[in-house]
Amino acid sequence: MKKELGIFTLLLVLCGVTAVMNPRFLSVTNLTNMANIIGLYGVFSLGLGMVIITGGIDLSVGSMFALAGVLLSMALTEWHWPWPLAAAFVIAIPMLLGWAHGSLVTRMKIQPFIVTLCGLLLYRGLARYIAGDGTKGLGNAEGFETFASLAKGKFFGLPAPFVILIVLSVIMWFVLHRSVYGRYLLAVGRNEDAARFSGINTRFVIGTSYVLMGLLTGVAGILFAFYTNSISPSNHGNFFELYGIAAAVLGGCSLRGGEGSVIGILIGTALLQVLQNLVNLLGIPSSLNFAVMGAVVLFGVLADQFFQNRAAKKLVRH
C-alpha cells in the first residue's frame, strides 16, 4: 500500500503542476481524451501486470495488436462475419498465443524474454503477410454500428474504453487480491520452487497468467482498432508492450515477481498518460516521448531496487 500511496501522491502533484503551467489540462475535452487513452492502455497493462507478478514478461503485445487489428478488419469488412463472432475470434487468437507462450515457458523451460521476443517478430510478420503489407480499416462501421458504439462510444458521459477498464479492474482486483488463484500468482512470483513444493500447480498458474494477458490484449486490440480506425500492420501497436511494462513497474510490480496490485497498475497507467499529456501541452517535441518514458521506467526500477535493499537490511537487523 505504501508504494501505491507514493505513486498516487506523485500523480496528484504532477496533475497539479501541469494544471498550473497550462490550464487547458483541466478542460473537459482534455480530461475526456485522457480518460479514453488511460482506458485503452490500462486494459492490456493489467494483463502484462499479471504476467510480471509471476516473474515473467511479454514483449509480443504490440505485435498481437497488429495481428488482432488486421483480423478484426478482415472479419468485419471482407468476410462479413457477425460482430459477436468477429469479436470472439479476435479475443481467442491472443488467448491461444498466450497459452502457447505459457506452455513454452513452463514445459520447455525457455526464458519468457526469448519466447515473447520470437512472438514479437512472428506475429508482426504474420500480420503483414495476411494484410498483404497493406493498411486495413473499419470504414464507417457499416453493418456493425452497435459494435463500434460499444468500443468507442460513451457510457454515463465517460468514454467506453475507460468504463471497460473500470469494469475489468474490479474483476481483476477480486482475482488478484481476493481469490486463491491470486495468492498463487503472488506465491509463484516470490519463489516458484517453494510454491511448487507447497503443492501449487505452478505450471497452471504461470500458463494461465499468459492466457489471461492474451484475453485482455484481445479486448484492448479491439478498442485500439476502433480508436485508430486504420491498422497498418508494419507499425500498429509498435512499442505498446513497453507502455504496459512501464505502467506495471511504476505501479509497484517488481520485475523479480511476487509483487504488484491492480490499483498500482491503474495509477501507473494514469501517471504515464499524464506525462505524455504534459509533453504535448507544454509544447515539448514529441520526439522526446520515448525519452520521458525511458527515464520514468528507470526511476521506477531504481525505486524498486531501493525498497528491496532497505527491506533486506531490516530483515538482517532483526
Residue, then its C-alpha position, 0 to 999 in steps of 0.5 A: m500500500k505504501k508504494e501505491l500511496g507514493i505513486f498516487t501522491l506523485l500523480l496528484v502533484l504532477c496533475g497539479v503542476t501541469a494544471v498550473m503551467n497550462p490550464r487547458f489540462l483541466s478542460v473537459t475535452n482534455l480530461t475526456n481524451m485522457a480518460n479514453i487513452i488511460g482506458l485503452y492502455g490500462v486494459f492490456s497493462l493489467g494483463l502484462g501486470m499479471v504476467i510480471i507478478t509471476g516473474g515473467i514478461d511479454l514483449s509480443v503485445g504490440s505485435m498481437f495488436a497488429l495481428a488482432g487489428v488486421l483480423l478484426s478488419m478482415a472479419l468485419t469488412e471482407w468476410h462479413w462475419p457477425w460482430p459477436l463472432a468477429a469479436a470472439f475470434v479476435i479475443a481467442i487468437p491472443m488467448l491461444l498465443g498466450w497459452a502457447h507462450g505459457s506452455l513454452v515457458t513452463r514445459m520447455k523451460i525457455q526464458p519468457f524474454i526469448v519466447t515473447l521476443c520470437g512472438l514479437l517478430l512472428y506475429r508482426g510478420l504474420a500480420r503483414y503477410i495476411a494484410g498483404d503489407g497493406t493498411k486495413g480499416l473499419g470504414n464507417a462501421e457499416g453493418f456493425e454500428t452497435f459494435a463500434s458504439l460499444a468500443k468507442g462510444k460513451f457510457f454515463g458521459l465517460p468514454a467506453p474504453f475507460v468504463i471497460l477498464i473500470v469494469l475489468s479492474v474490479i474483476m481483476w482486483f477480486v482475482l488478484h487480491r481476493s481469490v486463491y488463484g491470486r495468492y498463487l500468482l503472488a506465491v509463484g512470483r516470490n519463489e516458484d520452487a517453494a510454491r511448487f513444493s507447497g503443492i501449487n500447480t505452478r505450471f497452471v498458474i504461470g500458463t494461465s497468467y499468459v492466457l489471461m494477458g492474451l484475453l485482455t490484449g484481445v479486448a484492448g486490440i479491439l478498442f485500439a482498432f476502433y480508436t485508430n480506425s486504420i491498422s497498418p500492420s508494419n507499425h500498429g501497436n509498435f512499442f505498446e508492450l513497453y507502455g504496459i511494462a512501464a505502467a506495471v513497474l511504476g505501479g509497484c510490480s517488481l520485475r523479480g515477481g511476487e509483487g504488484s496490485v491492480i490499483g498500482i497498475l491503474i495509477g501507473t497507467a494514469l501517471l504515464q498518460v499524464l506525462q505524455n499529456l504534459v509533453n504535448l501541452l507544454g509544447i515539448p517535441s514529441s520526439l522526446n516521448f520515448a525519452v520521458m518514458g525511458a527515464v520514468v521506467l528507470f526511476g521506477v526500477l531504481a525505486d524498486q531496487f531501493f525498497q528491496n535493499r532497505a527491506a533486506k537490511k531490516l530483515v538482517r537487523h532483526 
